[in-house]
Each structure stands twice: as C-alpha cells, then as structure tokens.
C-alpha cells in the first residue's frame, strides 16, 4: 500500500489542496490581507495559500501527529532580522492555523485529543487515497515504478 511517505510532498500538497477545497474548507475574507506571522513582511503572494496550508496541516498531522497548536505555530514560523543582531525565530500567527484546524474538524478530518490534534480515519483515508493517485500518475511516467503501483 502506498502512503504519504512514498510520494513527493510538494506534489502531494498541491493535489491535496484541490481535494480540500471541496470538503468545506473556505478561505475567510480577512485571509487575503493578513500576514502569516510576525516574521513575514507581506501577505502570501499565492492566492490559494489557505488551501495549501490546510493540505500541509493534514500531511503534518499524518506524519508527526498528535500535534498541538504551539507545535504547528513553531513549524510554520520563520526567522526575523533584528537590526544588527543575529536572526531569531518567530512563531507563525495562531489565528490562521486555529481557524483551519476548526474547519478540518468540522469536515471530520481532524479530531481533538488531550495530547493534541490527530487525523480521523476519514482524514487518513483521504491522504492515503490521494497518495495512491499521485503514485499511480508518477508510475505511468516512470516505468520502473510500475510494479509498485
């Protein structure tokens, strides 16, 4: 069986972001204007960054779950230059991560536990199905992988 670890993550997230659009995840009106954290200078240039972040959150929960909000904020943070001092890490903004997690919970893809958020069986099945589709398309172009598909 093909899992998330067997396919390139960038292609999986791009394909998964298309799947997430139809599952009740909607970009709020304020998402076009907001920065992703104090380390960012401008809002994201990609118009569909909300769905890409949702897909990335699903993948992170699949691979590293259970994760709490502070873990996810740290993962999506970045470095910020402070005058002439060395750069320091800044966590990402929590609002966008929190709202996406709530939307994924309403879509029954993520569940809250005492240790953090985890994928539900429905969420795991979605990622496995998407990984299998992606691996099949990669195997069609690369004949050496055809026997694994």
C-alpha positions as CSV (number, residue, x, y, z in Angstrom):
1,X,0.0,0.0,0.0
2,X,1.2,3.5,-0.9
3,X,1.4,6.0,2.0
4,X,2.2,9.7,2.3
5,X,5.9,8.9,2.8
6,X,6.2,7.3,-0.6
7,X,5.4,10.3,-2.8
8,X,7.0,13.8,-3.1
9,X,5.5,16.1,-0.5
10,X,5.3,19.2,-2.7
11,X,3.2,17.3,-5.4
12,X,1.0,15.7,-2.7
13,X,0.2,19.0,-1.0
14,X,-0.6,20.6,-4.4
15,X,-3.0,17.7,-5.2
16,X,-4.4,17.6,-1.7
17,X,-5.1,21.3,-1.7
18,X,-7.5,20.7,-4.6
19,X,-9.3,18.0,-2.7
20,X,-9.6,20.2,0.5
21,X,-11.4,22.9,-1.5
22,X,-14.4,20.7,-1.9
23,X,-14.6,19.5,1.7
24,X,-15.9,22.6,3.4
25,X,-12.7,24.4,4.0
26,X,-13.3,28.0,3.0
27,X,-10.9,31.0,3.0
28,X,-12.2,33.8,5.3
29,X,-12.4,37.3,3.9
30,X,-9.5,38.5,6.1
31,X,-7.1,35.9,4.7
32,X,-6.2,37.9,1.7
33,X,-4.8,40.7,3.8
34,X,-3.2,39.0,6.7
35,X,0.5,38.1,7.1
36,X,1.2,34.5,8.2
37,X,3.3,35.7,11.2
38,X,5.5,38.5,12.6
39,X,8.4,37.1,10.7
40,X,6.7,37.8,7.3
41,X,7.0,41.1,5.6
42,X,3.9,40.8,3.4
43,X,0.9,38.6,3.0
44,X,1.4,35.4,0.9
45,X,1.6,36.0,-2.9
46,X,-0.2,32.8,-3.7
47,X,-4.0,33.4,-3.9
48,X,-4.7,29.8,-2.7
49,X,-2.4,29.8,0.2
50,X,-5.2,29.0,2.6
51,X,-5.9,25.6,1.0
52,X,-2.2,24.9,0.6
53,X,-1.7,25.5,4.4
54,X,-4.7,23.2,5.1
55,X,-3.2,20.4,3.0
56,X,0.1,20.9,4.7
57,X,-1.5,20.7,8.1
58,X,-3.2,17.4,7.1
59,X,0.2,16.0,6.0
60,X,1.9,17.2,9.2
61,X,-0.7,15.5,11.3
62,X,-0.4,12.3,9.3
63,X,3.4,12.1,9.7
64,X,4.0,13.7,13.1
65,X,0.6,13.7,14.9
66,X,-0.7,14.2,17.5
67,X,0.4,17.9,17.4
68,X,-0.8,20.9,19.4
69,X,-1.3,24.4,18.2
70,X,2.0,25.6,19.6
71,X,3.8,22.8,17.7
72,X,2.2,23.9,14.5
73,X,2.9,27.6,15.1
74,X,6.5,26.8,15.6
75,X,6.7,24.6,12.5
76,X,5.2,27.4,10.3
77,X,7.2,30.2,11.8
78,X,10.4,31.7,10.4
79,X,13.3,33.9,11.1
80,X,13.2,37.6,11.6
81,X,16.2,40.0,11.4
82,X,16.5,42.3,14.4
83,X,18.6,45.3,13.5
84,X,22.2,44.3,13.5
85,X,21.7,41.3,15.8
86,X,21.5,37.7,14.5
87,X,18.2,36.5,13.2
88,X,15.8,35.0,15.7
89,X,13.0,32.5,15.3
90,X,9.4,33.8,15.4
91,X,6.3,31.6,15.6
92,X,3.7,31.8,12.9
93,X,0.4,33.6,13.7
94,X,-2.0,31.3,15.5
95,X,-5.3,32.6,14.1
96,X,-4.9,31.1,10.6
97,X,-3.7,27.8,12.0
98,X,-6.5,27.7,14.5
99,X,-9.3,28.5,12.0
100,X,-8.0,25.9,9.5
101,X,-7.9,23.3,12.3
102,X,-11.5,24.1,13.2
103,X,-12.6,23.9,9.6
104,X,-10.9,20.5,9.3
105,X,-12.6,19.3,12.5
106,X,-16.0,20.3,11.0
107,X,-15.1,18.3,7.9
108,X,-14.4,15.4,10.2
109,X,-10.8,15.0,9.0
110,X,-9.1,16.1,12.3
111,X,-10.1,15.3,15.9
112,X,-9.0,16.9,19.2
113,X,-7.5,14.7,21.9
114,X,-5.8,15.5,25.2
115,X,-2.4,15.1,23.6
116,X,-3.2,17.3,20.6
117,X,-4.9,17.1,17.2
118,X,-4.9,13.8,15.3
119,X,-6.3,12.6,12.0
120,X,-9.5,10.7,12.0
121,X,-9.9,7.6,9.9
122,X,-11.6,9.6,7.3
123,X,-8.7,12.0,7.1
124,X,-6.2,9.2,6.9
125,X,-8.2,7.6,4.1
126,X,-8.2,10.9,2.2
127,X,-4.4,11.2,2.4
128,X,-3.9,7.5,1.5
129,X,-6.2,7.8,-1.5
130,X,-4.5,11.0,-2.7
131,X,-1.1,9.4,-2.3
132,X,-2.1,6.4,-4.3
133,X,-3.5,8.6,-7.1
134,X,-0.3,10.5,-7.2
135,X,1.9,7.4,-7.1
136,X,-0.1,5.9,-10.0
137,X,0.4,9.0,-12.1
138,X,4.2,9.0,-11.3
139,X,4.4,5.3,-12.1
140,X,2.8,5.9,-15.5
141,X,5.6,8.3,-16.4
142,X,8.4,6.2,-14.8
143,X,8.0,2.6,-15.9
144,X,10.5,1.3,-13.3
145,X,7.9,2.2,-10.6
146,X,5.0,0.5,-12.4
147,X,5.4,-2.8,-10.4
148,X,4.9,-1.0,-7.1
149,X,1.7,0.8,-8.1
